[in-house]
Amino acid sequence: MTIQKQSIREGDMVLQRGIFQKKPLITVITAVFNGERFLEQAVMSVLNQSFEDFEYIIVDGGSTDGTLNIIKRYEDRIACWISEPDSGIYDAWNKGVALARGEWIAFLGSDDAYYVDALKDYAGYIDQHRDGQLDYISSCVDLVDTEMKKIEVLSERWIWRKFRKRMKIAHVGSLHHKSLYERYGLYDTTYRITGDYEFLLRLGKGLNAGFLNSVTAMMRTNGISHDILATFREAKRAKVTTGKRNSVLCTIDNMIDIGKVAIKRALFRRQFH
């Protein structure tokens, strides 16, 4: 395992980090494995934020490409980074949460990117809602292709009666209060795609959610969740195991969603071919 934090010696990072610095408002976590193609763009989108009260953590799954070279290039501006084998993205996220010092935690995919004022906009929203005891904040996200050409805007706010049927919120456009992990535990590492959905389902309708009506990030469509059928299967499992929806209704949900995806893809192909 490799754990690094600026000039602090290997093995001392957890004990010594934060002694001379106040806790940041926001922690941004990026999980990556062999992600050299887009990682640098993601890293730069965090480090170039117009807001400064944050820390950045990168959790690498033991990459064998040029990923570590990119991380080392910017390690003097990264709070800490880890490189070791893991069991998937949710295992990596759990490691990041354990290291996080921020009051709020965000997850940026290694092939995604923030807009320059994303964290500033989040911080402003948090400041305006200090009396609301918010647990979770979602925002708008641009869905883009590999060349960052915009396909559509994902802009649905968290509404329980809709959310318990399907995940319509982009996780890259979300903030989570750290207390959620203390109260409800970490991500279930048996999930490959929809562990973030399962976590929020676990919280249920009592989640105190806010909505920032601003586009904060770009999310590429080439991620693991692009495997639609596998995503629906895992989403059904999450809904059933958390007791938020029965198996029959989940099957109906999936049939409706598969039909919608098929129509959307057909229209997309017609538009660009």
KOLKE-329942 format. One record per residue (C-alpha): residue in one letter; x, y, z. Coordinates in nm, 3 decimals. Layout:
BEGIN
<pt><aa>A</aa><px>X</px><py>Y</py><pz>Z</pz></pt>
...
***
This chain:
BEGIN
<pt><aa>M</aa><px>0.000</px><py>0.000</py><pz>0.000</pz></pt>
<pt><aa>T</aa><px>0.113</px><py>0.354</py><pz>-0.072</pz></pt>
<pt><aa>I</aa><px>-0.019</px><py>0.644</py><pz>0.134</pz></pt>
<pt><aa>Q</aa><px>0.112</px><py>0.992</py><pz>0.064</pz></pt>
<pt><aa>K</aa><px>0.053</px><py>1.340</py><pz>0.196</pz></pt>
<pt><aa>Q</aa><px>0.291</px><py>1.609</py><pz>0.084</pz></pt>
<pt><aa>S</aa><px>0.611</px><py>1.588</py><pz>0.296</pz></pt>
<pt><aa>I</aa><px>0.470</px><py>1.374</py><pz>0.580</pz></pt>
<pt><aa>R</aa><px>0.641</px><py>1.036</py><pz>0.608</pz></pt>
<pt><aa>E</aa><px>0.466</px><py>0.720</py><pz>0.489</pz></pt>
<pt><aa>G</aa><px>0.262</px><py>0.570</py><pz>0.771</pz></pt>
<pt><aa>D</aa><px>0.232</px><py>0.894</py><pz>0.969</pz></pt>
<pt><aa>M</aa><px>-0.031</px><py>1.056</py><pz>0.748</pz></pt>
<pt><aa>V</aa><px>-0.342</px><py>0.965</py><pz>0.945</pz></pt>
<pt><aa>L</aa><px>-0.190</px><py>1.068</py><pz>1.279</pz></pt>
<pt><aa>Q</aa><px>-0.045</px><py>1.398</py><pz>1.166</pz></pt>
<pt><aa>R</aa><px>-0.274</px><py>1.535</py><pz>0.902</pz></pt>
<pt><aa>G</aa><px>-0.478</px><py>1.835</py><pz>1.009</pz></pt>
<pt><aa>I</aa><px>-0.271</px><py>1.925</py><pz>1.316</pz></pt>
<pt><aa>F</aa><px>-0.177</px><py>2.261</py><pz>1.169</pz></pt>
<pt><aa>Q</aa><px>-0.483</px><py>2.316</py><pz>0.952</pz></pt>
<pt><aa>K</aa><px>-0.847</px><py>2.377</py><pz>1.033</pz></pt>
<pt><aa>K</aa><px>-1.095</px><py>2.125</py><pz>0.901</pz></pt>
<pt><aa>P</aa><px>-1.217</px><py>2.213</py><pz>0.551</pz></pt>
<pt><aa>L</aa><px>-1.581</px><py>2.270</py><pz>0.465</pz></pt>
<pt><aa>I</aa><px>-1.578</px><py>2.020</py><pz>0.176</pz></pt>
<pt><aa>T</aa><px>-1.382</px><py>1.703</py><pz>0.101</pz></pt>
<pt><aa>V</aa><px>-1.372</px><py>1.592</py><pz>-0.264</pz></pt>
<pt><aa>I</aa><px>-1.291</px><py>1.224</py><pz>-0.322</pz></pt>
<pt><aa>T</aa><px>-1.191</px><py>1.070</py><pz>-0.654</pz></pt>
<pt><aa>A</aa><px>-1.167</px><py>0.692</py><pz>-0.694</pz></pt>
<pt><aa>V</aa><px>-0.961</px><py>0.578</py><pz>-0.992</pz></pt>
<pt><aa>F</aa><px>-0.821</px><py>0.263</py><pz>-1.149</pz></pt>
<pt><aa>N</aa><px>-0.616</px><py>0.281</py><pz>-1.470</pz></pt>
<pt><aa>G</aa><px>-0.777</px><py>0.614</py><pz>-1.548</pz></pt>
<pt><aa>E</aa><px>-0.491</px><py>0.802</py><pz>-1.712</pz></pt>
<pt><aa>R</aa><px>-0.700</px><py>0.903</py><pz>-2.015</pz></pt>
<pt><aa>F</aa><px>-0.921</px><py>1.151</py><pz>-1.828</pz></pt>
<pt><aa>L</aa><px>-0.783</px><py>1.173</py><pz>-1.472</pz></pt>
<pt><aa>E</aa><px>-0.573</px><py>1.484</py><pz>-1.520</pz></pt>
<pt><aa>Q</aa><px>-0.876</px><py>1.678</py><pz>-1.643</pz></pt>
<pt><aa>A</aa><px>-1.070</px><py>1.571</py><pz>-1.333</pz></pt>
<pt><aa>V</aa><px>-0.782</px><py>1.664</py><pz>-1.101</pz></pt>
<pt><aa>M</aa><px>-0.732</px><py>2.005</py><pz>-1.259</pz></pt>
<pt><aa>S</aa><px>-1.105</px><py>2.080</py><pz>-1.236</pz></pt>
<pt><aa>V</aa><px>-1.078</px><py>2.035</py><pz>-0.859</pz></pt>
<pt><aa>L</aa><px>-0.749</px><py>2.215</py><pz>-0.805</pz></pt>
<pt><aa>N</aa><px>-0.860</px><py>2.514</py><pz>-1.016</pz></pt>
<pt><aa>Q</aa><px>-1.177</px><py>2.576</py><pz>-0.816</pz></pt>
<pt><aa>S</aa><px>-1.258</px><py>2.940</py><pz>-0.735</pz></pt>
<pt><aa>F</aa><px>-1.333</px><py>2.822</py><pz>-0.378</pz></pt>
<pt><aa>E</aa><px>-1.044</px><py>2.729</py><pz>-0.149</pz></pt>
<pt><aa>D</aa><px>-1.192</px><py>2.581</py><pz>0.171</pz></pt>
<pt><aa>F</aa><px>-1.171</px><py>2.217</py><pz>0.060</pz></pt>
<pt><aa>E</aa><px>-0.941</px><py>1.917</py><pz>0.060</pz></pt>
<pt><aa>Y</aa><px>-0.887</px><py>1.667</py><pz>-0.220</pz></pt>
<pt><aa>I</aa><px>-0.835</px><py>1.293</py><pz>-0.168</pz></pt>
<pt><aa>I</aa><px>-0.756</px><py>1.044</py><pz>-0.444</pz></pt>
<pt><aa>V</aa><px>-0.801</px><py>0.670</py><pz>-0.388</pz></pt>
<pt><aa>D</aa><px>-0.631</px><py>0.459</py><pz>-0.654</pz></pt>
<pt><aa>G</aa><px>-0.703</px><py>0.087</py><pz>-0.690</pz></pt>
<pt><aa>G</aa><px>-0.348</px><py>-0.012</py><pz>-0.777</pz></pt>
<pt><aa>S</aa><px>-0.327</px><py>0.125</py><pz>-1.130</pz></pt>
<pt><aa>T</aa><px>-0.069</px><py>-0.012</py><pz>-1.374</pz></pt>
<pt><aa>D</aa><px>-0.095</px><py>0.263</py><pz>-1.638</pz></pt>
<pt><aa>G</aa><px>0.014</px><py>0.625</py><pz>-1.603</pz></pt>
<pt><aa>T</aa><px>-0.237</px><py>0.711</py><pz>-1.330</pz></pt>
<pt><aa>L</aa><px>0.020</px><py>0.734</py><pz>-1.049</pz></pt>
<pt><aa>N</aa><px>0.241</px><py>0.964</py><pz>-1.256</pz></pt>
<pt><aa>I</aa><px>-0.052</px><py>1.205</py><pz>-1.287</pz></pt>
<pt><aa>I</aa><px>-0.127</px><py>1.190</py><pz>-0.915</pz></pt>
<pt><aa>K</aa><px>0.238</px><py>1.250</py><pz>-0.822</pz></pt>
<pt><aa>R</aa><px>0.250</px><py>1.547</py><pz>-1.056</pz></pt>
<pt><aa>Y</aa><px>-0.004</px><py>1.725</py><pz>-0.834</pz></pt>
<pt><aa>E</aa><px>0.057</px><py>1.563</py><pz>-0.494</pz></pt>
<pt><aa>D</aa><px>0.176</px><py>1.888</py><pz>-0.335</pz></pt>
<pt><aa>R</aa><px>-0.180</px><py>2.020</py><pz>-0.386</pz></pt>
<pt><aa>I</aa><px>-0.361</px><py>1.700</py><pz>-0.287</pz></pt>
<pt><aa>A</aa><px>-0.445</px><py>1.644</py><pz>0.082</pz></pt>
<pt><aa>C</aa><px>-0.359</px><py>1.276</py><pz>0.053</pz></pt>
<pt><aa>W</aa><px>-0.368</px><py>0.984</py><pz>-0.186</pz></pt>
<pt><aa>I</aa><px>-0.374</px><py>0.608</py><pz>-0.153</pz></pt>
<pt><aa>S</aa><px>-0.274</px><py>0.338</py><pz>-0.401</pz></pt>
<pt><aa>E</aa><px>-0.362</px><py>-0.024</py><pz>-0.324</pz></pt>
<pt><aa>P</aa><px>-0.589</px><py>-0.295</py><pz>-0.465</pz></pt>
<pt><aa>D</aa><px>-0.955</px><py>-0.261</py><pz>-0.375</pz></pt>
<pt><aa>S</aa><px>-1.280</px><py>-0.444</py><pz>-0.443</pz></pt>
<pt><aa>G</aa><px>-1.439</px><py>-0.169</py><pz>-0.650</pz></pt>
<pt><aa>I</aa><px>-1.551</px><py>0.191</py><pz>-0.646</pz></pt>
<pt><aa>Y</aa><px>-1.750</px><py>0.169</py><pz>-0.322</pz></pt>
<pt><aa>D</aa><px>-1.457</px><py>0.014</py><pz>-0.137</pz></pt>
<pt><aa>A</aa><px>-1.248</px><py>0.307</py><pz>-0.263</pz></pt>
<pt><aa>W</aa><px>-1.513</px><py>0.559</py><pz>-0.156</pz></pt>
<pt><aa>N</aa><px>-1.526</px><py>0.407</py><pz>0.191</pz></pt>
<pt><aa>K</aa><px>-1.151</px><py>0.451</py><pz>0.225</pz></pt>
<pt><aa>G</aa><px>-1.186</px><py>0.813</py><pz>0.118</pz></pt>
<pt><aa>V</aa><px>-1.467</px><py>0.878</py><pz>0.366</pz></pt>
<pt><aa>A</aa><px>-1.252</px><py>0.734</py><pz>0.646</pz></pt>
<pt><aa>L</aa><px>-0.977</px><py>0.985</py><pz>0.560</pz></pt>
<pt><aa>A</aa><px>-1.207</px><py>1.284</py><pz>0.502</pz></pt>
<pt><aa>R</aa><px>-1.199</px><py>1.579</py><pz>0.741</pz></pt>
<pt><aa>G</aa><px>-1.460</px><py>1.792</py><pz>0.566</pz></pt>
<pt><aa>E</aa><px>-1.805</px><py>1.869</py><pz>0.702</pz></pt>
<pt><aa>W</aa><px>-1.941</px><py>1.780</py><pz>0.358</pz></pt>
<pt><aa>I</aa><px>-1.821</px><py>1.505</py><pz>0.123</pz></pt>
<pt><aa>A</aa><px>-1.841</px><py>1.495</py><pz>-0.258</pz></pt>
<pt><aa>F</aa><px>-1.736</px><py>1.228</py><pz>-0.509</pz></pt>
<pt><aa>L</aa><px>-1.591</px><py>1.326</py><pz>-0.847</pz></pt>
<pt><aa>G</aa><px>-1.543</px><py>1.047</py><pz>-1.102</pz></pt>
<pt><aa>S</aa><px>-1.199</px><py>1.011</py><pz>-1.256</pz></pt>
<pt><aa>D</aa><px>-1.353</px><py>1.075</py><pz>-1.600</pz></pt>
<pt><aa>D</aa><px>-1.576</px><py>1.364</py><pz>-1.489</pz></pt>
<pt><aa>A</aa><px>-1.502</px><py>1.730</py><pz>-1.417</pz></pt>
<pt><aa>Y</aa><px>-1.629</px><py>2.019</py><pz>-1.207</pz></pt>
<pt><aa>Y</aa><px>-1.710</px><py>2.362</py><pz>-1.340</pz></pt>
<pt><aa>V</aa><px>-1.484</px><py>2.624</py><pz>-1.186</pz></pt>
<pt><aa>D</aa><px>-1.744</px><py>2.765</py><pz>-0.942</pz></pt>
<pt><aa>A</aa><px>-1.896</px><py>2.432</py><pz>-0.836</pz></pt>
<pt><aa>L</aa><px>-1.763</px><py>2.427</py><pz>-0.479</pz></pt>
<pt><aa>K</aa><px>-1.822</px><py>2.801</py><pz>-0.441</pz></pt>
<pt><aa>D</aa><px>-2.187</px><py>2.750</py><pz>-0.539</pz></pt>
<pt><aa>Y</aa><px>-2.221</px><py>2.461</py><pz>-0.295</pz></pt>
<pt><aa>A</aa><px>-2.066</px><py>2.666</py><pz>-0.015</pz></pt>
<pt><aa>G</aa><px>-2.302</px><py>2.955</py><pz>-0.083</pz></pt>
<pt><aa>Y</aa><px>-2.601</px><py>2.722</py><pz>-0.071</pz></pt>
<pt><aa>I</aa><px>-2.480</px><py>2.569</py><pz>0.255</pz></pt>
<pt><aa>D</aa><px>-2.435</px><py>2.913</py><pz>0.407</pz></pt>
<pt><aa>Q</aa><px>-2.788</px><py>3.013</py><pz>0.308</pz></pt>
<pt><aa>H</aa><px>-2.938</px><py>2.700</py><pz>0.467</pz></pt>
<pt><aa>R</aa><px>-2.745</px><py>2.673</py><pz>0.793</pz></pt>
<pt><aa>D</aa><px>-3.070</px><py>2.660</py><pz>0.990</pz></pt>
<pt><aa>G</aa><px>-3.217</px><py>2.380</py><pz>0.778</pz></pt>
<pt><aa>Q</aa><px>-2.996</px><py>2.099</py><pz>0.913</pz></pt>
<pt><aa>L</aa><px>-2.939</px><py>1.964</py><pz>0.563</pz></pt>
<pt><aa>D</aa><px>-2.808</px><py>1.607</py><pz>0.521</pz></pt>
<pt><aa>Y</aa><px>-2.771</px><py>1.602</py><pz>0.145</pz></pt>
<pt><aa>I</aa><px>-2.752</px><py>1.846</py><pz>-0.147</pz></pt>
<pt><aa>S</aa><px>-2.800</px><py>1.763</py><pz>-0.514</pz></pt>
<pt><aa>S</aa><px>-2.744</px><py>1.988</py><pz>-0.815</pz></pt>
<pt><aa>C</aa><px>-2.766</px><py>1.991</py><pz>-1.194</pz></pt>
<pt><aa>V</aa><px>-2.512</px><py>1.802</py><pz>-1.406</pz></pt>
<pt><aa>D</aa><px>-2.426</px><py>1.813</py><pz>-1.775</pz></pt>
<pt><aa>L</aa><px>-2.423</px><py>1.465</py><pz>-1.929</pz></pt>
<pt><aa>V</aa><px>-2.148</px><py>1.469</py><pz>-2.195</pz></pt>
<pt><aa>D</aa><px>-1.977</px><py>1.235</py><pz>-2.439</pz></pt>
<pt><aa>T</aa><px>-1.608</px><py>1.142</py><pz>-2.431</pz></pt>
<pt><aa>E</aa><px>-1.518</px><py>1.468</py><pz>-2.605</pz></pt>
<pt><aa>M</aa><px>-1.715</px><py>1.671</py><pz>-2.347</pz></pt>
<pt><aa>K</aa><px>-1.994</px><py>1.753</py><pz>-2.595</pz></pt>
<pt><aa>K</aa><px>-2.315</px><py>1.808</py><pz>-2.400</pz></pt>
<pt><aa>I</aa><px>-2.591</px><py>1.553</py><pz>-2.451</pz></pt>
<pt><aa>E</aa><px>-2.843</px><py>1.663</py><pz>-2.190</pz></pt>
<pt><aa>V</aa><px>-2.878</px><py>1.824</py><pz>-1.849</pz></pt>
<pt><aa>L</aa><px>-2.968</px><py>1.610</py><pz>-1.547</pz></pt>
<pt><aa>S</aa><px>-3.159</px><py>1.841</py><pz>-1.316</pz></pt>
<pt><aa>E</aa><px>-3.407</px><py>1.650</py><pz>-1.102</pz></pt>
<pt><aa>R</aa><px>-3.423</px><py>1.733</py><pz>-0.732</pz></pt>
<pt><aa>W</aa><px>-3.454</px><py>1.464</py><pz>-0.464</pz></pt>
<pt><aa>I</aa><px>-3.821</px><py>1.376</py><pz>-0.410</pz></pt>
<pt><aa>W</aa><px>-3.878</px><py>1.056</py><pz>-0.211</pz></pt>
<pt><aa>R</aa><px>-4.184</px><py>0.924</py><pz>-0.398</pz></pt>
<pt><aa>K</aa><px>-3.984</px><py>0.942</py><pz>-0.723</pz></pt>
<pt><aa>F</aa><px>-3.647</px><py>0.843</py><pz>-0.581</pz></pt>
<pt><aa>R</aa><px>-3.775</px><py>0.519</py><pz>-0.429</pz></pt>
<pt><aa>K</aa><px>-3.867</px><py>0.411</py><pz>-0.784</pz></pt>
<pt><aa>R</aa><px>-3.549</px><py>0.508</py><pz>-0.966</pz></pt>
<pt><aa>M</aa><px>-3.220</px><py>0.693</py><pz>-0.928</pz></pt>
<pt><aa>K</aa><px>-3.254</px><py>1.015</py><pz>-1.126</pz></pt>
<pt><aa>I</aa><px>-2.986</px><py>1.215</py><pz>-0.947</pz></pt>
<pt><aa>A</aa><px>-2.626</px><py>1.220</py><pz>-1.069</pz></pt>
<pt><aa>H</aa><px>-2.399</px><py>1.131</py><pz>-0.779</pz></pt>
<pt><aa>V</aa><px>-2.124</px><py>1.354</py><pz>-0.915</pz></pt>
<pt><aa>G</aa><px>-2.357</px><py>1.649</py><pz>-0.852</pz></pt>
<pt><aa>S</aa><px>-2.414</px><py>1.568</py><pz>-0.485</pz></pt>
<pt><aa>L</aa><px>-2.282</px><py>1.661</py><pz>-0.142</pz></pt>
<pt><aa>H</aa><px>-2.325</px><py>1.440</py><pz>0.165</pz></pt>
<pt><aa>H</aa><px>-2.299</px><py>1.561</py><pz>0.523</pz></pt>
<pt><aa>K</aa><px>-2.033</px><py>1.351</py><pz>0.695</pz></pt>
<pt><aa>S</aa><px>-2.272</px><py>1.272</py><pz>0.981</pz></pt>
<pt><aa>L</aa><px>-2.470</px><py>1.049</py><pz>0.741</pz></pt>
<pt><aa>Y</aa><px>-2.188</px><py>0.796</py><pz>0.739</pz></pt>
<pt><aa>E</aa><px>-2.164</px><py>0.806</py><pz>1.116</pz></pt>
<pt><aa>R</aa><px>-2.538</px><py>0.741</py><pz>1.150</pz></pt>
<pt><aa>Y</aa><px>-2.601</px><py>0.496</py><pz>0.864</pz></pt>
<pt><aa>G</aa><px>-2.265</px><py>0.334</py><pz>0.791</pz></pt>
<pt><aa>L</aa><px>-2.062</px><py>0.325</py><pz>0.471</pz></pt>
<pt><aa>Y</aa><px>-2.130</px><py>0.202</py><pz>0.117</pz></pt>
<pt><aa>D</aa><px>-2.214</px><py>-0.165</py><pz>0.061</pz></pt>
<pt><aa>T</aa><px>-1.915</px><py>-0.302</py><pz>-0.130</pz></pt>
<pt><aa>T</aa><px>-2.115</px><py>-0.593</py><pz>-0.273</pz></pt>
<pt><aa>Y</aa><px>-2.260</px><py>-0.345</py><pz>-0.524</pz></pt>
<pt><aa>R</aa><px>-2.069</px><py>-0.270</py><pz>-0.843</pz></pt>
<pt><aa>I</aa><px>-2.283</px><py>0.010</py><pz>-0.988</pz></pt>
<pt><aa>T</aa><px>-2.567</px><py>0.130</py><pz>-0.762</pz></pt>
<pt><aa>G</aa><px>-2.413</px><py>0.136</py><pz>-0.415</pz></pt>
<pt><aa>D</aa><px>-2.472</px><py>0.511</py><pz>-0.400</pz></pt>
<pt><aa>Y</aa><px>-2.843</px><py>0.454</py><pz>-0.469</pz></pt>
<pt><aa>E</aa><px>-2.861</px><py>0.181</py><pz>-0.203</pz></pt>
<pt><aa>F</aa><px>-2.700</px><py>0.413</py><pz>0.052</pz></pt>
<pt><aa>L</aa><px>-2.956</px><py>0.690</py><pz>-0.005</pz></pt>
<pt><aa>L</aa><px>-3.243</px><py>0.440</py><pz>-0.007</pz></pt>
<pt><aa>R</aa><px>-3.119</px><py>0.322</py><pz>0.331</pz></pt>
<pt><aa>L</aa><px>-3.169</px><py>0.675</py><pz>0.464</pz></pt>
<pt><aa>G</aa><px>-3.528</px><py>0.677</py><pz>0.337</pz></pt>
<pt><aa>K</aa><px>-3.787</px><py>0.953</py><pz>0.324</pz></pt>
<pt><aa>G</aa><px>-3.649</px><py>1.121</py><pz>0.635</pz></pt>
<pt><aa>L</aa><px>-3.348</px><py>1.248</py><pz>0.440</pz></pt>
<pt><aa>N</aa><px>-3.331</px><py>1.627</py><pz>0.467</pz></pt>
<pt><aa>A</aa><px>-3.231</px><py>1.708</py><pz>0.109</pz></pt>
<pt><aa>G</aa><px>-3.161</px><py>2.040</py><pz>-0.057</pz></pt>
<pt><aa>F</aa><px>-3.136</px><py>2.126</py><pz>-0.426</pz></pt>
<pt><aa>L</aa><px>-2.883</px><py>2.365</py><pz>-0.580</pz></pt>
<pt><aa>N</aa><px>-3.035</px><py>2.479</py><pz>-0.909</pz></pt>
<pt><aa>S</aa><px>-2.700</px><py>2.524</py><pz>-1.077</pz></pt>
<pt><aa>V</aa><px>-2.490</px><py>2.306</py><pz>-1.310</pz></pt>
<pt><aa>T</aa><px>-2.186</px><py>2.199</py><pz>-1.110</pz></pt>
<pt><aa>A</aa><px>-2.022</px><py>1.921</py><pz>-1.310</pz></pt>
<pt><aa>M</aa><px>-1.983</px><py>1.735</py><pz>-1.637</pz></pt>
<pt><aa>M</aa><px>-2.036</px><py>1.359</py><pz>-1.630</pz></pt>
<pt><aa>R</aa><px>-1.915</px><py>1.140</py><pz>-1.916</pz></pt>
<pt><aa>T</aa><px>-2.145</px><py>0.864</py><pz>-2.040</pz></pt>
<pt><aa>N</aa><px>-1.866</px><py>0.604</py><pz>-2.065</pz></pt>
<pt><aa>G</aa><px>-1.864</px><py>0.512</py><pz>-1.695</pz></pt>
<pt><aa>I</aa><px>-1.954</px><py>0.177</py><pz>-1.541</pz></pt>
<pt><aa>S</aa><px>-2.320</px><py>0.277</py><pz>-1.494</pz></pt>
<pt><aa>H</aa><px>-2.355</px><py>0.285</py><pz>-1.875</pz></pt>
<pt><aa>D</aa><px>-2.424</px><py>-0.091</py><pz>-1.846</pz></pt>
<pt><aa>I</aa><px>-2.800</px><py>-0.032</py><pz>-1.837</pz></pt>
<pt><aa>L</aa><px>-2.931</px><py>-0.384</py><pz>-1.773</pz></pt>
<pt><aa>A</aa><px>-2.680</px><py>-0.449</py><pz>-1.494</pz></pt>
<pt><aa>T</aa><px>-2.769</px><py>-0.111</py><pz>-1.344</pz></pt>
<pt><aa>F</aa><px>-3.140</px><py>-0.195</py><pz>-1.338</pz></pt>
<pt><aa>R</aa><px>-3.072</px><py>-0.535</py><pz>-1.181</pz></pt>
<pt><aa>E</aa><px>-2.868</px><py>-0.380</py><pz>-0.904</pz></pt>
<pt><aa>A</aa><px>-3.119</px><py>-0.100</py><pz>-0.851</pz></pt>
<pt><aa>K</aa><px>-3.393</px><py>-0.360</py><pz>-0.805</pz></pt>
<pt><aa>R</aa><px>-3.182</px><py>-0.541</py><pz>-0.550</pz></pt>
<pt><aa>A</aa><px>-3.119</px><py>-0.215</py><pz>-0.363</pz></pt>
<pt><aa>K</aa><px>-3.488</px><py>-0.128</py><pz>-0.348</pz></pt>
<pt><aa>V</aa><px>-3.592</px><py>-0.474</py><pz>-0.233</pz></pt>
<pt><aa>T</aa><px>-3.318</px><py>-0.533</py><pz>0.025</pz></pt>
<pt><aa>T</aa><px>-3.371</px><py>-0.193</py><pz>0.186</pz></pt>
<pt><aa>G</aa><px>-3.744</px><py>-0.265</py><pz>0.205</pz></pt>
<pt><aa>K</aa><px>-3.836</px><py>0.049</py><pz>0.013</pz></pt>
<pt><aa>R</aa><px>-4.019</px><py>-0.126</py><pz>-0.274</pz></pt>
<pt><aa>N</aa><px>-4.144</px><py>-0.480</py><pz>-0.343</pz></pt>
<pt><aa>S</aa><px>-4.008</px><py>-0.706</py><pz>-0.614</pz></pt>
<pt><aa>V</aa><px>-4.315</px><py>-0.688</py><pz>-0.843</pz></pt>
<pt><aa>L</aa><px>-4.319</px><py>-0.309</py><pz>-0.849</pz></pt>
<pt><aa>C</aa><px>-3.942</px><py>-0.307</py><pz>-0.908</pz></pt>
<pt><aa>T</aa><px>-3.989</px><py>-0.530</py><pz>-1.212</pz></pt>
<pt><aa>I</aa><px>-4.252</px><py>-0.292</py><pz>-1.349</pz></pt>
<pt><aa>D</aa><px>-4.018</px><py>0.003</py><pz>-1.282</pz></pt>
<pt><aa>N</aa><px>-3.741</px><py>-0.170</py><pz>-1.479</pz></pt>
<pt><aa>M</aa><px>-3.968</px><py>-0.250</py><pz>-1.775</pz></pt>
<pt><aa>I</aa><px>-4.075</px><py>0.114</py><pz>-1.797</pz></pt>
<pt><aa>D</aa><px>-3.718</px><py>0.240</py><pz>-1.766</pz></pt>
<pt><aa>I</aa><px>-3.580</px><py>-0.003</py><pz>-2.024</pz></pt>
<pt><aa>G</aa><px>-3.846</px><py>0.116</py><pz>-2.268</pz></pt>
<pt><aa>K</aa><px>-3.755</px><py>0.480</py><pz>-2.203</pz></pt>
<pt><aa>V</aa><px>-3.385</px><py>0.410</py><pz>-2.254</pz></pt>
<pt><aa>A</aa><px>-3.453</px><py>0.226</py><pz>-2.581</pz></pt>
<pt><aa>I</aa><px>-3.659</px><py>0.518</py><pz>-2.715</pz></pt>
<pt><aa>K</aa><px>-3.398</px><py>0.772</py><pz>-2.607</pz></pt>
<pt><aa>R</aa><px>-3.116</px><py>0.578</py><pz>-2.772</pz></pt>
<pt><aa>A</aa><px>-3.315</px><py>0.536</py><pz>-3.092</pz></pt>
<pt><aa>L</aa><px>-3.382</px><py>0.911</py><pz>-3.108</pz></pt>
<pt><aa>F</aa><px>-3.014</px><py>0.983</py><pz>-3.034</pz></pt>
<pt><aa>R</aa><px>-2.897</px><py>0.755</py><pz>-3.317</pz></pt>
<pt><aa>R</aa><px>-3.145</px><py>0.915</py><pz>-3.556</pz></pt>
<pt><aa>Q</aa><px>-3.022</px><py>1.261</py><pz>-3.462</pz></pt>
<pt><aa>F</aa><px>-2.651</px><py>1.189</py><pz>-3.518</pz></pt>
<pt><aa>H</aa><px>-2.663</px><py>0.943</py><pz>-3.808</pz></pt>
***
